Amino acid sequence: MLELATLEGRYPQMSFAGVSRGLLEPESGVLLARRAVASVLEEATWRRARFLIAHVLPPQGDKPLHYIEAANGERFSAGQFVFACGAWLGRVFPELLGPRIFPTRQEVFFFASPPGDARFSPPTLPTWFFQADDVYGMPDIEARGLKLACDIHGEQVDPDTQSRLASPEGTAWAPEYVARRFPALKDAPIVETRVCQYENTSNGDFLIDCHPDIPNVWLAGGGSGHGFKHGPAFGEYLAGRLCGELPEEPRFSLASKATQQNRTVY
């Protein structure tokens, strides 16, 4: 735990207005999502898994599923099926999960660092989160710029039709926030934006459960903005449940997911 004077001395490039003390976690880190996904894919294919890109049609009926069918007519057979569809879970199972999965729009911004200025790169600047602001960010990693995003749930959207461009409101807010917390980056250009998605559940916990009507179909998602970093533990738990080796965790059950989102859960 660091007091304000220590924070200001260690991180002079940041403004700690309104902050009395902070928590530094030296053993924390950043996951580079693109590299991680590529590594998982490479490892899986090396272990003889097949990787396919296909538009899978929603399963029909209430009996054990023998195959899933793609839009092009191709069929894939298996004994067990896991649907880990992120923000699209509600679209694949509209009656069951449409009212229980709440996709929201989350905007991310990257700001250019001054040339040759190492104050905004690791290890000089850590990953950070101003709890009172509900804003988090990362240092300039891979020369993409200082990253920041608001962690409050955005507007609920359709993942198929929403705009992938940052909104005018967000584009106006982000520079104002950067100027307030990182004064040296005032007037720094936005060099990249991303529109990400959360697939929120009513209680903010994961959904990892068997389909109530199709016994060999598993529903996996509800990351609520935290799914990726928990991926390895998520996968181990799901595999254990699927193989009958782990007991059910009630907080991940379908029964625990209400049809009205608790907006205080982030």
N, C-alpha and C positions, 0 to 999 in steps of 0.2 A: 504494500500500500504506500503510495507516494503522496506527500503533502504538496500543496500548490506551489510553494517555492521550489521544490525539487522538480516538479513537472516543468515549470517555466525555465529552469536552468538547463534541463536535459533536452527539452524540445522547444527552443526559442522560435522556431518557424511556425508554431501553432499559437493561437489565442485561446486562453483558458478562461475567458470572461464567464462568470457565473459558476465556475467550478471551484470546489474547495479541496478536493483530493481525487486521486485516480488509482486504478488498479492496473499494474503491469504484470503480464503473464509471460515470463521469459521463454517458456517451453511451448508457447502457442506458435501457430504458423499459418501459412496461406496455401490453399489447394489450387493448383492451376488446372482448371476444369478441362480444357481442351487436351492438355497433355495426359491427364488422368484417364479420360475416356479413350483416347488413342491407345494408351498402355493396356487398359482392360481388354479392348478389342484385339490387340495383338496377342495378348496372352491367351484369350479364349480361342482364337483361330488356331494358335499353336497347339492347343489341347483338342483340336479337331471339332470345335463348335462351328456351325455354319452361321454366317452373318448375311442377312438378306434385308433389303428394303422393299416393303410391300404394303399396300393398303388393305389391311385386314378388315373383313366385315364383322359386325357385332354378332356374337353367337346367338342362336335362336333355341327356344324350347327350354325345358326344365329337366332334361335327362343328362346323364354323363356325356361329356363332349368327346367325340372320337376324332374330330379334325376341325381345323379352322380353315376358312376359305378366304383367299385374297380377291380383290376386285377383278383381277385378270383371270379368275377361275382356278388358279393353282391352289392345291390343298396341302395342308401340313398336319400330319398325324402325330399324336403323342398320348401318353398316359395321363399327364397332368399339364395344365396350361396356366401360366402366370400372365396376367394383364397388368403391366406397370406402365401406364400411359400418361402419367403426369397430368397436365391440365386437361387432357382429352378423356380422362376416365369417365367423366359425366356424359360425354358424347357417345362413348362405346356402350355404356350401360345407362341409358337416359332415364328409365323409370326408377331404377334402383339408386343410382349415384348422382343423377342430374340434380336432385335437390340437396345433396350432401357434400358435393365438391364445389368449391367456390373459387374459380380462376380469377385472379386479379392481375392487373397491369402494373409492373414495377419498372421504373426508368432508372438507368445507370448512365453516369456521365464520366468522361475522362478529360482532364485538363493538362495542357502542355506545361512541362517544367521549363524554367529558364535554361538556356544552353549552358552546359557545364556546371549547373547547380545541383549538387548532390544532396541538398537538404531534404528533398522530397523522394529520395530513393532509399531502399533498404541498404544497410541496417540503420541509417541515420533516422529514418522515420518508420515507426512500426505500423501495422494495421491498427486502426483506431475506431472507437465508437463513443460518441457523445450521447449518453443515455437520456439526458433531459431533452435533447434535440430529436431523438430517434433517427439519427443519421450516422452511417458508418462509412468507412472507406479504407483504401489500401494505398501504400506508397507506389511510386512509379516502377512497376514490374514489367519486364520485357519491353521497355521503352514505349509503353502505351499511354503513359501519363498518370497523374494522380486520379484515382478512382473514388467516386462517392455515390451514395444512393440513400434515399429515405426509406426507412424500414417499416413505416406505417403502411398498412394495406392500401393499395390503390383501388381504382374503380373496378367493379366486376365486369369481365369481358368475355366474349366468345373467342376462344383461341384460334379459330379458323378465319375469322373476319376482322379482328382488331388491327389497327394500324401498327406497323412496326417502326414508326418514326416517333421520336421524342415530341411531346406536346409543347406548344408555346408556353404554357404555364410552367412546366418543368424546366424548359430551356431558360426561362427568366429567373426561376428560383435558384438553380444550381450556381450560377456565377455570384449571385448575392451571398449565398452561403459560403462559398469558397473565399470570397473577399473578407468575410467576417471571421472565419476560423483560420485562414491561411493568408494573412495580409500581403505577403510577397507575391501571391498568385492573383492579386486583383488585376483584372483585365486580361488574364491568361485565356487564350482561346480554347474552346471546346474542340478536341481533336477526334472524339469518337463518342457515339451514344449507342445504347442498347435498350431494347424493350424486352424485359424478361417477364416470366410469369410465376406466380405462386399458385399452387393448387391447395387452397386452405381447407381444413376441416373445421367443424364447429368448435372443437376443443383444442385445436392446434397440435394434436397428436397424430401419428401416422395411422393409416388404414392398412392393416395387414390381416386379411381374414379370407376364409373360404366363402365362395358365393352361396347364398342361402338356398338356392334352387338347383344349382349345377354343381354337384359334389366334387368334381375334379377341376374346377376353375377357381383360381386364387386372384384376389384383388389386392394390389400393392401400390400405394401412393400416399397422397395426403401429406406431402413433404412440408407444406406450410412455410416455405422459405428456408427450411433447414435440411431438406432431404439429401442433398448431394454430400455434404460433409459427413453425414451419418451412413453413407452408402455401404461401407463394409459391414458395419454392425447390422444394418437393415437387411442386407443380403444373407448374413449368417442366421439371423432370426427367422427369416422367411424360409430358408432351406431347412432349418430345423423343424419348423412347423409342418412344412410340406412332407418331410420324411417321417413325421410322427415322433421326433426325438426331443421336442421342446413343448412345454405346456403353453397354453394360451395366455397372453398378457391382456387382461381386460381392457386396458386403455387403448389398445390397437384394434379392438373389435369393431365390426360394423354396427353393432348395437349401441356403441358409445357415440356414434356420429349422428348428431341432430340435423334437422332440416333448416335450422336458423343459425347463422354464423354468430359466434361470440366475437364482436369486433375488438374486444380488449385483449384478445390473444394474439400476440405477435411471435 
